[in-house]
Amino acid sequence: MVLRAGLVGAGGVGARHARTLAGFPDVELIGITDPAPGVAGALAADLGVPVAPDLPALLRQRPDAVWLCVPPFAHGAPELAAVRAGVPFLVEKPLSTGLPVAEEVAAAVAAAGLPTATGYHWRHLDTVARAREVCAASPPRLVDATWLDTVPPPAWWRRREASGGQVVEQLTHVLDLARLLAGEVAEVRALPAGSTGAGRDVDDATAALLAFTGGAVGTVTAACTLPAKVRAGLDVVCDGVAVELTETALTVTTRDGAETRQPQVDARTAVDRAFVDLLAGGPPAPGLVDYAEALRTHRVGVAIAESARTGAAVRP
């Protein structure tokens, strides 16, 4: 079986997915669409794929699935169009800038019983699987999630109403792992350091406290004022075990010493491979995050952003 796939959004992340899909022998990329025709045309020409004028035209070709790689503010309409057409989709994170759109899409997906996947590719790392084993054997008591970085290039990222802010758009990867390793979040309390950047209203930094339903506590620190990424990951303290996890390394420290390993899996390829395999009839990969599961992480990020805005505690 050859899966016929369409791509919506030909920016940097969309182009990465497109090149990955084009490299799979059992996938045919049947069309690429983007609001900027020149961007879609350049990627399509590079891959030898037709350009579709818009999503409705792409859906009329009856693809087996579509990859929705749009900015946070553009979510909602593409997902709902795919649901109405009965087309499974992989959507990039975050699910939206806030909750209403994501909740509406989740309800529509559930009602349709449609297979979905999301771009939480960190979950496909073998190092994450190892960290999960450690935390299952020795439940976490303290979690520290961190993302210290620069302002990404897209102009929309600088505006809260377009990106949702750093916690919602960027830190979401490590919030997802915090949930995976320590369980659901019951309450958040956050404080912001307001924006000092010209033409930007996204906060310079955010600090938050998390209370997990299982009894663990956590901290969140995020900043976007640096010249480049300094750190993105999380530290987990268990009984007699410390876990330090980033996208590129895992260190597990016990009384017997430290074990360090690097991922042997290309997670960015694995997330696409897992969805293709699922649609071909295979079982869900352990790292595959469907829309409903991604919404649980999105609620935590939005709760932190809301607490930072209001100064009040928020329950996701």
N, C-alpha and C positions, 0 to 999 in steps of 0.2 A: 504494500500500500504506500502510495506517495501522498503526503499531506499537502494540500493546497493552502498556502498561508498568505495573508495580506498584512501590510504594515501601515499604521497610521502614526505619522510623526517621524521625520527624517533628520532630526537633530543628532547630537552626539550619541545619546543612549539608543535612539532608534536605529541609527546606522550600525551600532555595535550588534544589536539583535539581528538586523538584516544580514550582516556579513556572517554571523554565526549560522543563521538559518540557511543561507545560500551554500554553506559548506556541508550541510547534512545531505547525504545521498537520497534520503527518503522524504525530502521536503522540496516543494516547488514554490518559490516566491512569485505569486501571480500579479502583484501590484503594490505600488507604493504611493501614498498620498500625504500631502502636507499643505497647510495653508499658504506656505511660501513655495510656489511652483518651481522656482529655481533650485531650491534646496532638494526637493523631491526629484527633480530632473537630474541633478548631478549624481545623487546616490543611485538612482535607477540606471543611468547610463553606465556607471561604474560596475554595476552588478549584472547588467543586461536584462533588466526587469522593466515591464511596462509601468508607466505613470498612470494612476487613476486620478481623475479630476477632483474627486471628493469621496467621503466615506460611503454615501449611498451608492455611488457608481461601483465602488469596490465590493460592497455587499451584494450587488446585483450579479456579480460574477460567482456567487455562491462558494466562497472560500470555506475550507474546513475549520479555519480558526483565523483570528486576527490578533495582532500584537498592537496594543494601544500605548504609544510612547509619547504622551502629550504632557505639557506643563500642568502643575497642580490646578490652576484656574480653569483649565479646559476640560477637566473631567466631568462626567455626568452624561452629556449628550452622546458621546461615542459609545460608552458602555451600554446605555439604554437602547441605542440603535442596534447594537450587536445582539442584545437580549431579544428584542422584537423580531430580529431576523433568525433567531435560533442558532447563532454562531458563537461557539466558545471563544473566550479571549484570555490573553495574558495582558495584564495592565501593570505599568510601572508605578512605583511608589513615588510620593504619597498618594493615597486614594483621592484626595481633594484638599482644599485649603482648610476646610472645617468638617463638621459632621453631617449636616443635612443631605448633601449630595451623596456621600458615601453610604449613609443609611438607606437612602432611596434605592441606590443601585443594589445594595446587598439584599434588600427585600425582593427586588425584581429577579435577581439571580436565583434566590432561594425558591421563589414561586415557579420559575422556569426549569429548575433542576439542571442548570447549565454548568458544565465543567469550566472552571476558571483557574488561573494562576496569577501570581503577583511577583514583582521584581525583587523580593527579599532573597537575593542570591547568597548572602552569607550563610544561610541555613544549609546550603549544600556542601559546605566545607567539611572535610573529614575531621578537622580539628574541632569544629563545633560539635560533631557527633561524640568525640572523645570528651569534651567539656561537659556534655549532657550526661554521659555515663558517670563522670566524677560527681556531678551535682545530684544525681539520683541516688548515689551511694552515701553521700554526705550532704544533706540539704543545706542550701545557702542561708547565711545569717545576715550578711552585708553585701550589697551590690553597689559598685561605683561605675556609672556609665558616663563616658567622656567623648566629646567631639570638639577638638580645637583646630580651627581651620581658617581659611581665607574666604572672601566673598567670591562665589563662583561667577563665571563670565556672563551668563544670561541676564539681561536687564530686568526681566520679570522677577528674578530671585530677590532683588533688592526691596521689593514692595510686598508688605505683609499680605495684602488682599490678593496678590497673585501667587505667592509661594507658600503662604501659611507661616513663614518664619523658619529659622534654622532648626528648631526642635522638631517641627512637623515635617520639614522637607529633608533634612540631612541626618539629624540624630536618630531618626526613626529606625535605622538599621540596628543600632545598639539597644534601643528600647525593645525591639523585637527579640533580641537575644536575651535581654534581661527577663522578659516574660517566659521565654523558652526554658531558661535555667532556674529561675526562682519562682515562677508562677504568676498568677494574675495580680494586678495592682489594685489595691482597695482605695487609696487616697493619695493625692499629690498636693504639695505646697511649694510654690515657686516665687522667685524674685527675679526681675530683669535688671540689666544695666542697659539703659536706653541707647538709642542709636546716636552716634556722633559722626556718621558717614554722610557726606554730601549726596543728596538724591536717594537716600536710603532710610526707610523707617523700620527695617528689621533690627531687632535689638542687637547690640554689640555682644552681649553675653547673657546667659540664663543659668541660674542655680536653682536646684529643686531637691526636695526630700520626697521619697516614695515610701509608702507602707504597703507591703505585700500581704495578700490574704493568708499566706502560709506562715506569717510571723516574721519574715525577714524585713529589713529596712534597707533603703537605698538612697544614693545621692546621684544627682545629674549635674554635670557641668558642660556647658557649650559656649563657644565663642567663635566669632568670625572676623576677628580684627588682625589676624596674623598674615604674613606674606605668603605662607604655604601651610599645608596640613602638618601639624606637629604630632597629633595623636588622635586616634579614633578607635575605641574599643571599650572593654569593660573588665573590671577586676571583681572577683567573687571570693568572699571569705566564707568558708565552711568550717565545720568542726575538725581541726587538724589538717585542713587542706586549703591552699590558696590557688586560685585559677586566674591567670592573666591571659586575655583573649583579644586578639586583633584580627584583621582580615588576612594578615600575613604570618602570624605565629601564635602558638599556644605554649604557655608555661604552666605546669602543674607542680606546686611545691608542697612536699609533705615532710614529715620528720626524717625521712630517709634521703631527702635531697630534692633537687629540681629536675624535672623532665621537660625538655623543650623540643617542639617539633614544628615543622612548616607544613602547610597544606600540600597534599599531593593531588588535589582536585582543582580544576579550573572552574570555579563556581559560576562565573558569568556564562560559560558554555553549558554547565550542568543544569542551570535553571531552564534554559530553552529545551535541552534534551529531555528533561523530565516531563515537560508539558507535552512535547511531541509523542513521547512514549505512552503517556496517559491516554492521549487521544487515539493512539493506535490500539488501545485495548489493554495496555499493561497496567499493573497496580500502581497506585500513587507512590512516588518516591518519598522517603522519610523527610526530605528537605522541602518538598513542594508546599507552598503556602497558598491556599485558595483565598477567595475574596473574603469569606466570612472570618477566617483566621486573621487575615491582614487587617480587617476592621477592628479587631480587638487591640492590636498594636496602635492603630491610628487613633483610637479613642484615648489612649494614654498620652500620646503626643499632643493632641488637641486639649486635653485636660491640663497639661503642664502650661501650654500657651495661654489658656484661659485663666489659670491661677496667677501666672505672671502679670497678666493684664489687670486683674481685679484685686489681687492680694489676698484672695480667699482660698481656703482649701476646696479642692474639687475632687469628686469621686467619679472616675471614668465610667 
